[in-house]
Amino acid sequence: MKLLFILLVIGAFVLYSKAQNRYQIFPTYTGNDLGLKWSPTQSNFRIRAPTASKAQLKLYRHSLGGEALQTIALKKSLQGTWTDKLTRNHLGTYYTFCIEYKGQWLNEVTDPYAKAVGTNGKRAMIVDLKKTNPIGWKNDKSPLLKSATDAILYELHVRDASIAINSGIINKRKFIGFTETGTKNNEGFATGLDHLTELGITHIHLLPCNDYQSVDEEQQN
């Protein structure tokens, strides 16, 4: 048994080394423009796909369903990347990428660098983040700490933080529920943001609050 275990370990190491060597032969892209770079006059797309023989960009009107408005062949570029530029303002358009590998077109995928996605994350969306920022966003500053070790972290779930019947929070299950102050439970104790503040919390780590596999967003209210 001991010999078998050693042989398995050696075998796993050999396979790992071969995989590492294989990926080391691919060029490393050193630019900072992967994904989408948007402006009102043009949209620049770049993906890294060094194993692809062809690559496509597909544009859609909606986040799910419907035929592609346009299918664009991406041009092979530097260091294993593929790119193209669209003129005019395509704000609000959804898009996906697709590559041909060993003569076969693979499934469409979402831009891994997307700033916004549609229903269930199936398609990325061309978005202007300045239009989605809340009022005063530019003036928002993080707490100043003398040392990173001064941070007091708290992990919570958006829904669980306010769902209790007696939480005193009006906008239960929602992000806006975090903005409510002065909330108390039936016993008069602080809840929500006030409770976190009195605990001395400086940083919150949110558990999955966006896309995750087990929830179909089409079925959510």
C-alpha positions as CSV (number, residue, x, y, z in Angstrom):
1,M,0.0,0.0,0.0
2,K,2.8,2.4,0.9
3,L,4.5,1.7,-2.4
4,L,1.3,2.2,-4.3
5,F,0.8,5.6,-2.5
6,I,4.3,6.7,-3.5
7,L,3.7,5.7,-7.1
8,L,0.5,7.7,-7.2
9,V,2.2,10.7,-5.8
10,I,5.0,10.5,-8.3
11,G,2.5,10.0,-11.1
12,A,0.4,13.0,-10.0
13,F,3.6,15.1,-9.8
14,V,4.6,14.1,-13.4
15,L,1.2,15.0,-14.8
16,Y,1.3,18.3,-12.9
17,S,4.7,19.1,-14.2
18,K,3.7,18.3,-17.8
19,A,0.6,20.6,-17.5
20,Q,2.8,23.4,-16.1
21,N,5.3,23.1,-18.9
22,R,2.4,23.0,-21.5
23,Y,1.0,26.3,-20.2
24,Q,4.4,27.9,-19.9
25,I,4.7,27.8,-23.7
26,F,1.7,30.1,-24.1
27,P,2.5,33.8,-24.4
28,T,1.7,36.0,-21.4
29,Y,-0.2,39.1,-22.3
30,T,1.2,42.2,-20.5
31,G,-1.4,44.8,-21.5
32,N,-4.1,46.1,-19.2
33,D,-7.0,46.2,-21.6
34,L,-8.4,42.7,-21.5
35,G,-12.2,42.5,-21.8
36,L,-14.0,45.7,-22.8
37,K,-12.8,49.3,-22.9
38,W,-15.9,51.5,-23.5
39,S,-16.4,55.1,-24.5
40,P,-19.4,56.9,-26.1
41,T,-17.7,56.7,-29.5
42,Q,-16.2,53.2,-29.5
43,S,-16.0,49.9,-27.8
44,N,-12.7,48.0,-27.8
45,F,-12.7,44.3,-27.1
46,R,-9.8,42.0,-26.3
47,I,-9.7,38.4,-25.1
48,R,-6.8,36.1,-24.4
49,A,-7.2,32.8,-26.2
50,P,-3.8,31.5,-27.3
51,T,-5.1,28.0,-28.2
52,A,-7.9,29.4,-30.5
53,S,-7.7,29.1,-34.3
54,K,-10.5,31.7,-34.6
55,A,-12.5,33.9,-32.2
56,Q,-15.8,35.7,-32.4
57,L,-17.7,38.5,-30.7
58,K,-21.5,38.2,-30.7
59,L,-23.8,41.1,-29.9
60,Y,-27.4,40.7,-28.5
61,R,-30.3,43.0,-27.7
62,H,-31.4,41.1,-24.7
63,S,-29.7,39.3,-21.8
64,L,-31.3,35.9,-22.8
65,G,-32.7,34.4,-26.0
66,G,-33.0,35.9,-29.4
67,E,-30.6,35.7,-32.4
68,A,-27.3,37.6,-32.3
69,L,-27.6,41.1,-33.8
70,Q,-24.2,40.8,-35.1
71,T,-21.4,38.2,-35.2
72,I,-17.9,39.7,-35.6
73,A,-14.7,37.8,-36.4
74,L,-12.0,39.0,-33.9
75,K,-8.5,39.7,-35.3
76,K,-5.5,37.8,-34.0
77,S,-3.3,40.2,-32.0
78,L,-0.4,40.3,-29.6
79,Q,0.6,37.6,-27.1
80,G,-2.2,35.2,-27.7
81,T,-5.0,37.8,-27.7
82,W,-7.8,38.5,-30.1
83,T,-9.3,42.0,-30.6
84,D,-11.7,44.3,-32.5
85,K,-13.1,47.8,-32.2
86,L,-16.7,48.9,-32.7
87,T,-17.5,52.5,-33.5
88,R,-20.6,54.4,-32.3
89,N,-22.2,54.0,-28.9
90,H,-23.2,50.4,-28.1
91,L,-24.3,51.2,-24.5
92,G,-26.8,48.6,-23.2
93,T,-25.9,45.9,-25.7
94,Y,-25.1,42.4,-24.5
95,Y,-22.2,40.4,-25.8
96,T,-20.4,37.0,-25.6
97,F,-17.2,35.5,-26.9
98,C,-16.7,32.2,-28.7
99,I,-13.6,30.5,-30.0
100,E,-12.8,27.7,-32.4
101,Y,-10.5,25.1,-30.9
102,K,-9.2,22.1,-32.9
103,G,-11.7,22.7,-35.7
104,Q,-14.7,22.9,-33.4
105,W,-16.6,26.0,-32.2
106,L,-17.0,25.9,-28.4
107,N,-19.9,27.3,-26.4
108,E,-20.4,31.1,-26.0
109,V,-19.0,32.5,-22.8
110,T,-19.3,35.7,-20.8
111,D,-16.5,38.1,-20.8
112,P,-14.4,37.2,-17.6
113,Y,-13.6,40.8,-17.2
114,A,-17.2,42.1,-17.6
115,K,-18.3,45.0,-15.5
116,A,-21.9,44.0,-15.7
117,V,-23.8,40.9,-16.8
118,G,-27.4,40.0,-17.7
119,T,-29.7,37.3,-16.3
120,N,-27.9,34.4,-14.8
121,G,-24.6,35.9,-16.1
122,K,-25.0,34.3,-19.5
123,R,-24.0,37.5,-21.4
124,A,-21.9,40.5,-20.5
125,M,-23.3,44.0,-20.9
126,I,-21.8,47.2,-22.2
127,V,-22.3,49.6,-19.4
128,D,-21.2,53.1,-18.3
129,L,-20.5,52.6,-14.6
130,K,-20.6,56.4,-14.0
131,K,-24.4,56.2,-14.7
132,T,-24.8,53.4,-12.1
133,N,-22.9,55.1,-9.3
134,P,-25.1,56.4,-6.4
135,I,-25.1,60.1,-5.5
136,G,-21.9,61.1,-3.7
137,W,-19.9,58.0,-4.9
138,K,-16.9,60.1,-5.9
139,N,-16.7,61.5,-2.4
140,D,-16.9,58.2,-0.7
141,K,-13.7,57.3,1.2
142,S,-12.7,54.1,2.9
143,P,-11.9,54.3,6.6
144,L,-8.3,55.2,7.3
145,L,-6.4,52.6,9.3
146,K,-2.9,52.9,10.7
147,S,-2.3,49.3,9.9
148,A,-4.1,46.7,7.8
149,T,-4.2,44.5,11.0
150,D,-6.5,47.1,12.6
151,A,-9.3,46.0,10.3
152,I,-12.2,44.1,12.0
153,L,-13.9,41.8,9.4
154,Y,-17.4,40.6,9.5
155,E,-18.9,38.1,7.1
156,L,-22.6,38.1,6.3
157,H,-25.3,37.4,3.7
158,V,-27.3,40.2,2.2
159,R,-30.6,38.4,2.8
160,D,-29.9,37.0,6.3
161,A,-28.7,40.4,7.6
162,S,-32.3,41.8,7.5
163,I,-34.8,39.0,6.8
164,A,-35.8,38.6,10.5
165,I,-39.4,39.7,11.1
166,N,-38.4,41.7,14.1
167,S,-35.3,43.3,12.5
168,G,-36.9,46.7,12.2
169,I,-35.5,47.0,8.7
170,I,-38.0,48.0,6.0
171,N,-36.1,46.9,2.9
172,K,-35.5,43.3,3.9
173,R,-33.3,41.1,1.8
174,K,-32.0,44.1,-0.2
175,F,-28.8,46.1,-0.4
176,I,-30.7,49.2,0.5
177,G,-31.5,47.6,3.8
178,F,-27.9,48.2,4.8
179,T,-28.4,51.9,4.5
180,E,-31.1,52.1,7.1
181,T,-30.1,53.5,10.4
182,G,-31.9,53.7,13.7
183,T,-33.4,50.3,13.3
184,K,-34.2,48.2,16.4
185,N,-35.7,44.8,17.3
186,N,-38.7,44.2,19.6
187,E,-36.3,44.3,22.6
188,G,-34.9,47.7,21.6
189,F,-31.5,46.5,20.6
190,A,-29.8,48.0,17.5
191,T,-30.0,46.0,14.3
192,G,-28.5,46.2,10.8
193,L,-25.9,48.8,10.2
194,D,-26.2,50.3,13.7
195,H,-25.5,46.9,15.3
196,L,-22.4,46.3,13.1
197,T,-21.2,49.8,14.0
198,E,-21.5,49.2,17.8
199,L,-19.6,46.0,17.4
200,G,-16.7,48.0,16.0
201,I,-16.8,46.3,12.5
202,T,-14.7,48.2,10.0
203,H,-15.0,45.9,6.9
204,I,-17.8,43.6,5.7
205,H,-17.3,40.6,3.5
206,L,-20.4,39.7,1.6
207,L,-21.2,36.1,0.9
208,P,-22.4,35.3,-2.6
209,C,-24.6,38.2,-3.5
210,N,-24.5,38.3,-7.3
211,D,-24.4,35.3,-9.7
212,Y,-24.2,31.7,-8.4
213,Q,-25.2,28.5,-10.0
214,S,-27.9,27.3,-7.7
215,V,-30.3,30.2,-8.3
216,D,-32.2,30.9,-11.5
217,E,-32.7,34.6,-11.7
218,E,-35.7,34.2,-14.0
219,Q,-37.6,32.6,-11.2
220,Q,-36.8,35.3,-8.6
221,N,-39.2,38.0,-7.6
